[in-house]
Amino acid sequence: MKNTLLALISIVLCTVAAEGMVRWLDAEAPSDALKYLGEIPLSEGVQRAWFGEDPPPLSNRHWPTQAAADLIRRVEASGVTEGTRRSDMFKAWNSAFVGPDPCAHPYLKDAPGQIYVYDPPDGSPWPRFRFLPDTTTPIGLVTNAYGFRGPPVPVARQPKTIRIAFIGASTTVSSHHFLYSYPEHVGYWLNRWAAAKKLDLGFEVLNAGRESIRSPDIAAIVRNEVAPLAPDLVVYYEGANQFELKTLVADLPPRRSDLPIMARPAPGLFGQVLEHLGYTFALARRLQNLIDRYGPRPTGLGPAGAGTAPVMDGREWPKPDYKLVWPKGLDESDPDLLRDDLPVNLSNILADLARIDATAEKAGAELAIASFKWLVTDGMVLDPVRHRLILEYLNYGYAPFRYRDLERLALFQNRVLQKYAREHRIDFLDVARLMPSDPDLFTDAIHGTPEGVRLRAWIMLQLLVPVIDRHLADGSWPKKSFPAVPPPAPYKPRVVTFDCNGKVG
């Protein structure tokens, strides 16, 4: 027994030491973003040395509760992956979106007998969910009293402050297990900039982003959650969740049934456990990378249709033929923004942007619109191991669309956003132009690695500083007084329990 105990203690101590060493090595490893710093023009007063600095630890971060850990175990024991993802259990779902019976809801019916809900102040089903307030989830997401990712921010505006709200979807909130989102980096660097210039002011940042939402959700978030907090600036960054090319293809061919991702066997128990541990432990992530690099390779149709030959050579996967039909009379280089048939749902998005702009103006704020970065170019070749998730995102998630059409529509989308900003005298922040197309900075075609998120934040900083400088010069910021905006509605999620046998609690 003593020998067994000694062995166990040795294993634990060695594992802890190895985890610490791997984290140190990861922290000391050369940044994939550093080589691009010289290509990004610095705004006045910004120092390149700040790039490697992190925001201070969050004062509202704490250990997840035992109840949260138990809920995670229930999710994992359910065996259902869609509709009961781990992060979904720490969202308060809009009661108007849920409806009277969660068991009748196509997405929430598989939850393990419990969800959180909230009642929207206007009865609208938008936004479909909020994050739980004042929570640290087992995945790592830290929220403040508003359910926004990040540090506490007071309700009442303080003198000599500039408050910036960032709105968008998953590329704004960032992966829950990342230590920082891009708005957190921006807020830290803006305060460094203010201190370096000896400006008697501070910056407050609100990250109102959340994954999987669309422009109606974002408009409702600004109306019900952001505007009552009286921001000075609202920054919009989104361009994926309504990016649907099928609006341009009348007879869309079905996705092929022999794609490589469909040939990959489902991960066994060990793979599932490793995936879950990877959210927290660097050693688990290293082991995942080793398995991906040296483990069994999927097979399927090769680029030339080579039967069962290995397909993962990094090139675009084979696509069936289809015809992209551009709306008649639409000028691709100078689109008419009043049309109701703009591709990839842009007509709907512009309508929601108009609502966001009007709401922001009523609250005494300005709207800024950023271009959206897609990592996709015709003929792009990726590393089949390191960039496997990018390959799958483009060739499976967006099948059967070709790279060249995705690239074309991504450029068109940014052209529309830029023209809308110009016509409405809104600041346009051209993030996509400055963000490098380096797959090592991306986890898929739109989401960044931690270093990719940092670099996008750095680019956003350079684009925001001139906007802020302009307002400082004309005396409009920091404001001497604030509009009489009603305070935020109380946010009190409640638990709904159910067993999907006709009983709802």
LINRAFEN-V902862 format. One record per pair of residues at least 6 apart in sequence whose ideal C-beta (glycine too) atoms are under 8 Angstrom apart, sorted by the first residue. I is the first residue (numbers start at 0). GAP is how many residues later the second one is. D is the distance in whole Angstrom. If there is no record, write none. Layout:
I,GAP,D  I,GAP,D
//
This chain:
14,268,7  17,265,6  18,262,6  18,263,6  18,264,5  21,260,4  21,261,6  21,264,6  22,259,5  25,256,6  30,21,7  30,420,5  30,423,8  31,406,7  31,408,4  31,409,6  31,417,7  31,419,5  31,420,8  32,18,8  32,408,6  32,418,4  32,419,7  32,421,6  32,422,4  32,425,8  33,17,8  35,400,5  35,402,7  35,419,6  36,11,6  36,14,6  36,421,8  38,395,8  38,397,8  39,394,6  39,418,7  39,419,6  39,422,6  40,421,6  41,6,6  41,420,6  42,418,7  42,419,5  42,420,8  42,422,4  42,423,6  42,426,8  43,421,7  43,422,8  43,425,7  44,148,5  44,151,6  44,152,5  44,420,7  45,143,7  45,147,6  45,415,7  45,416,7  45,419,6  46,145,8  46,149,7  49,139,6  49,142,5  50,403,7  50,407,6  52,135,7  52,136,8  52,139,7  53,125,7  53,126,7  53,134,7  54,125,6  54,129,5  54,130,7  54,132,7  54,133,4  55,132,8  57,84,5  57,92,7  57,93,5  58,92,6  58,93,7  59,74,7  59,76,8  59,82,6  59,83,8  59,84,6  59,91,6  59,92,5  60,75,5  60,81,5  61,74,5  62,73,7  63,72,6  63,73,6  63,74,5  67,22,7  67,67,8  67,69,6  67,70,5  68,69,6  70,18,5  70,19,8  70,41,8  70,43,7  71,14,6  71,17,7  71,66,5  73,38,4  73,39,7  73,40,8  74,9,5  74,10,8  74,11,6  74,14,6  74,37,6  75,10,8  75,196,8  75,200,7  76,35,7  77,6,5  77,32,7  77,34,5  79,30,4  81,28,7  82,24,5  82,25,6  82,26,7  82,27,4  82,28,7  83,26,5  83,27,5  83,28,6  85,52,7  85,53,6  85,190,8  86,50,7  86,52,6  86,54,7  86,89,6  86,124,8  87,23,7  88,22,7  88,23,8  88,25,8  88,26,7  89,26,8  89,41,7  89,42,5  89,45,6  89,47,4  89,49,8  89,51,7  90,25,7  90,38,4  90,39,7  90,40,6  90,41,7  91,24,4  91,25,6  91,26,4  91,37,6  91,38,5  91,39,7  91,40,6  91,55,7  91,399,8  91,401,4  92,15,7  92,22,6  92,23,7  92,24,5  92,25,7  92,35,7  92,36,5  93,23,7  93,24,7  93,26,5  93,30,8  93,31,6  93,32,7  93,33,7  93,34,5  93,35,6  93,36,8  94,22,5  94,23,7  94,24,5  94,25,7  95,24,6  95,27,6  95,28,6  95,29,4  96,28,4  96,29,8  96,31,5  96,32,8  97,7,6  97,10,6  97,17,7  97,19,6  97,398,8  98,6,6  99,404,8  100,397,8  100,403,6  101,6,5  101,7,6  101,9,7  101,13,6  101,394,6  101,396,5  101,398,8  101,402,7  102,6,5  102,395,6  102,397,4  102,399,8  102,401,7  107,7,6  108,391,6  112,384,6  112,385,6  112,386,6  113,381,6  113,382,7  113,383,5  113,384,8  114,380,8  114,381,6  115,16,6  115,377,4  115,378,7  115,379,6  115,380,8  116,376,7  116,377,6  116,378,8  116,379,5  117,12,6  117,373,7  117,374,7  117,375,5  117,376,7  119,6,8  119,100,8  119,104,7  120,103,6  120,368,5  121,98,8  121,101,8  121,102,7  123,96,6  125,90,5  125,91,5  125,93,7  125,94,4  126,83,7  126,86,6  126,90,4  126,91,8  126,93,5  126,94,5  127,85,7  127,89,6  128,81,7  129,17,5  129,80,7  129,95,8  129,361,7  129,363,8  130,10,7  130,12,5  130,16,4  130,17,7  130,18,7  130,79,6  131,11,6  131,15,6  131,361,6  132,10,6  132,11,7  132,12,5  132,13,6  132,14,5  132,358,6  132,360,8  133,9,7  133,10,7  133,11,6  134,6,7  134,7,8  134,8,5  135,6,5  135,7,8  136,39,7  138,37,4  138,38,5  138,140,6  139,36,6  139,37,4  139,38,8  139,39,8  139,139,7  139,140,7  140,8,6  140,35,4  140,36,8  141,7,7  141,8,7  142,6,6  142,7,8  143,6,6  143,7,6  143,8,5  143,9,6  144,7,7  144,346,8  145,7,8  145,60,7  145,79,6  145,83,7  145,342,7  145,345,7  146,78,8  146,344,6  147,58,5  147,59,5  147,60,6  147,77,8  148,24,5  148,25,8  148,32,6  148,34,8  148,35,8  148,58,4  148,60,7  149,31,7  149,33,7  149,34,5  149,37,8  149,55,7  149,56,8  149,57,5  150,33,8  152,10,8  152,51,5  152,52,8  152,53,6  152,76,7  154,74,7  154,332,6  154,333,7  156,6,7  156,73,5  156,322,8  156,325,5  157,44,8  157,46,8  158,319,7  159,40,6  159,41,5  159,42,7  159,318,5  160,40,6  160,41,5  160,42,7  160,43,6  160,317,6  161,28,8  161,39,6  161,40,8  161,41,5  161,42,7  161,70,5  161,71,8  161,306,7  161,315,5  161,316,5  162,40,8  162,41,4  162,42,8  162,43,7  162,66,7  162,67,7  162,68,5  162,69,5  162,70,8  163,19,8  163,22,8  163,23,7  163,26,8  163,39,7  163,40,7  163,41,6  163,42,7  163,67,6  163,68,7  163,69,5  163,70,8  163,71,6  163,300,8  164,40,8  164,41,4  164,43,6  164,57,8  164,61,5  164,64,7  164,66,4  164,68,7  164,69,5  164,70,7  164,200,8  165,6,5  165,16,8  165,17,4  165,20,8  165,39,7  165,40,7  165,41,5  165,42,7  165,43,6  165,69,5  165,71,7  166,41,5  166,42,6  166,51,5  166,54,6  166,55,6  166,59,7  166,67,6  166,68,7  166,69,5  166,70,8  166,71,8  166,189,7  167,41,5  167,50,7  167,68,6  167,69,4  167,70,4  168,40,6  168,41,7  168,42,6  168,43,7  168,44,5  168,45,8  168,49,8  168,69,5  168,71,7  168,72,5  169,39,7  169,40,8  169,41,4  169,42,7  169,70,8  169,277,6  170,11,8  170,38,8  170,66,6  170,67,7  170,69,7  170,201,8  170,275,6  170,276,6  170,277,8  171,9,7  171,10,7  171,11,7  171,35,7  171,36,8  171,37,3  171,38,8  171,65,6  171,66,7  172,8,6  172,34,6  172,36,4  172,37,5  172,38,6  173,6,7  173,7,4  173,8,6  173,35,8  173,273,8  173,274,8  173,279,6  174,268,8  174,272,7  176,102,5  176,103,7  177,272,5  177,275,7  178,271,7  179,270,8  179,273,7  179,274,8  180,26,5  180,28,7  180,272,7  181,266,8  181,271,5  181,272,8  181,274,5  181,275,4  181,278,7  182,22,5  182,23,8  182,24,4  182,26,8  182,274,7  183,21,7  183,23,7  183,273,8  184,268,7  184,269,6  184,272,4  184,273,7  184,276,8  185,19,7  185,271,5  185,274,5  185,275,5  185,278,7  186,16,6  186,17,7  186,18,3  188,268,7  188,269,8  188,272,5  189,13,4  189,15,8  189,271,7  189,274,7  189,275,8  189,278,7  190,11,6  190,12,5  192,268,8  192,272,7  193,7,6  193,8,7  193,9,7  198,273,7  200,277,5  205,20,7  205,23,6  205,25,7  207,13,5  207,14,8  207,17,6  207,18,5  209,7,8  209,11,8  211,29,7  212,8,8  212,28,7  213,27,5  213,28,5  214,23,7  214,27,6  214,130,8  214,133,6  214,134,5  214,137,4  214,138,7  215,136,6  217,18,7  217,20,7  217,134,7  217,138,7  218,133,4  218,136,5  218,137,5  218,140,7  221,12,6  221,133,8  221,134,5  221,137,5  221,138,7  222,132,8  222,136,5  223,265,7  224,263,7  225,8,6  225,137,8  226,132,5  226,133,7  226,135,7  226,136,4  226,138,7  226,258,6  227,135,8  227,257,5  227,258,6  227,259,6  227,260,4  227,261,8  228,256,8  228,259,6  229,133,6  229,134,6  229,135,7  229,252,5  229,253,6  229,255,5  230,129,8  230,132,7  230,134,5  231,132,8  231,133,6  231,134,7  231,239,8  231,245,6  231,246,8  231,247,7  232,132,6  232,133,5  232,134,8  232,135,6  232,231,8  232,234,7  233,122,7  233,126,5  233,131,5  233,132,7  233,133,5  233,134,7  234,133,5  234,135,6  234,194,7  234,225,8  234,229,8  235,117,7  235,120,7  235,131,7  235,132,7  235,133,5  235,134,6  236,133,4  236,135,7  236,194,7  236,223,8  237,134,6  238,132,8  238,133,3  238,135,7  238,171,7  238,174,6  238,175,7  238,178,8  238,207,8  239,132,7  239,134,8  239,206,5  241,102,7  241,103,4  241,106,7  241,107,6  242,101,5  242,102,8  242,166,7  242,167,8  242,170,7  243,100,6  243,101,6  244,79,7  244,98,8  244,99,7  244,153,8  244,156,5  244,160,6  244,161,7  244,164,6  245,6,5  246,96,6  246,97,7  246,98,7  247,76,5  247,77,6  247,78,7  247,79,8  247,95,5  247,161,8  248,73,5  248,74,7  248,75,6  248,76,7  249,73,8  249,75,6  250,71,7  250,72,8  251,70,6  251,148,7  252,67,4  252,68,7  252,69,5  252,147,5  253,66,8  253,146,8  254,141,8  254,144,4  254,145,6  255,45,7  255,62,8  255,64,7  255,143,7  255,144,7  257,42,5  257,43,5  258,41,6  258,42,8  258,58,7  258,136,7  258,137,6  258,140,7  259,38,4  259,39,7  259,40,4  259,41,8  259,51,5  259,52,6  259,57,7  260,37,7  260,131,5  260,134,8  260,135,5  261,38,8  261,134,8  262,35,5  262,36,6  262,37,5  263,34,5  264,31,8  266,8,7  270,20,8  273,10,6  273,13,6  273,14,6  273,17,8  274,13,7  276,7,4  277,6,4  277,7,5  277,10,5  291,93,6  291,96,7  292,92,5  296,13,6  296,15,6  297,12,8  297,13,7  297,14,7  298,9,5  298,10,7  298,11,6  298,12,7  299,8,7  299,11,5  300,6,7  300,8,8  300,10,6  300,16,8  300,17,6  301,7,4  301,8,7  301,9,5  301,11,8  302,8,7  302,10,7  302,12,5  302,13,8  302,14,7  302,15,6  304,13,6  310,6,7  311,72,4  311,73,8  311,76,7  311,79,7  312,71,6  313,67,5  313,68,5  313,69,6  313,70,5  313,73,7  313,77,7  314,66,5  315,63,8  315,64,7  315,78,8  315,79,7  315,86,7  315,87,5  316,74,7  316,78,4  316,82,8  318,80,7  318,81,5  318,82,7  318,83,5  319,80,5  321,78,6  323,81,6  325,6,7  325,17,8  326,12,7  326,14,5  326,15,7  326,16,7  329,6,7  329,9,7  329,11,7  329,12,7  331,80,6  331,83,8  332,82,7  333,85,8  334,7,7  334,77,7  334,80,7  334,81,6  334,84,7  336,13,6  336,79,7  336,82,6  336,83,6  336,86,7  338,8,7  339,7,5  340,6,7  341,8,7  341,74,7  342,66,6  342,69,7  343,65,5  343,68,8  343,69,6  345,67,6  345,70,5  349,66,7  349,70,6  352,14,8  352,16,7  352,67,7  355,11,6  356,10,5  356,67,7  356,69,7  359,6,6  359,7,5  360,6,8  362,120,6  362,122,5  363,115,7  363,118,7  363,119,4  363,121,8  365,60,8  365,61,7  366,59,5  367,53,8  367,58,6  367,59,4  367,60,7  367,61,6  367,96,8  367,99,7  368,48,5  368,51,7  368,52,5  368,57,6  368,58,7  368,59,6  368,60,7  369,58,8  369,59,4  369,60,8  369,61,5  369,90,7  369,93,8  370,43,4  370,46,6  370,47,7  370,57,7  370,58,7  370,59,5  370,60,5  370,61,4  370,62,7  371,38,7  371,41,7  371,42,6  371,45,8  371,59,7  371,60,6  371,74,8  372,58,6  372,59,4  372,62,4  372,73,7  372,83,7  373,32,7  373,33,7  373,36,4  373,58,8  373,71,6  373,72,6  374,15,7  374,62,6  374,64,6  374,67,5  374,69,8  374,70,5  374,71,7  375,18,6  375,27,5  375,30,5  375,31,5  375,34,7  375,69,5  376,26,7  376,30,5  376,60,7  377,24,8  377,25,5  377,26,4  377,29,6  378,24,7  379,23,6  381,8,6  381,9,6  381,57,5  382,56,7  383,7,7  385,53,8  385,54,7  386,52,5  386,55,8  388,54,6  388,55,5  389,49,6  389,52,6  389,53,8  389,54,5  389,55,6  391,52,8  392,51,4  392,52,5  392,53,8  393,9,7  393,12,7  393,50,8  393,51,5  396,47,8  397,8,6  397,47,8  405,39,8  409,22,8  413,16,8  413,18,6  416,11,7  417,10,5  417,12,7  419,6,7  420,6,7  420,7,4  421,6,7  426,40,5  428,31,7  428,34,4  428,35,7  429,33,7  430,25,6  430,28,5  430,29,6  430,32,7  433,25,5  433,28,8  433,29,8  434,20,7  434,21,6  434,24,6  435,19,7  439,9,7  440,7,6  440,8,6  440,10,6  440,11,3  440,14,6  441,6,6  441,7,7  441,10,6  442,6,6  442,9,8  447,7,7  447,8,6  467,9,7  470,6,4  495,8,7  495,9,6  496,7,8  496,8,4  497,6,4  497,7,6
//
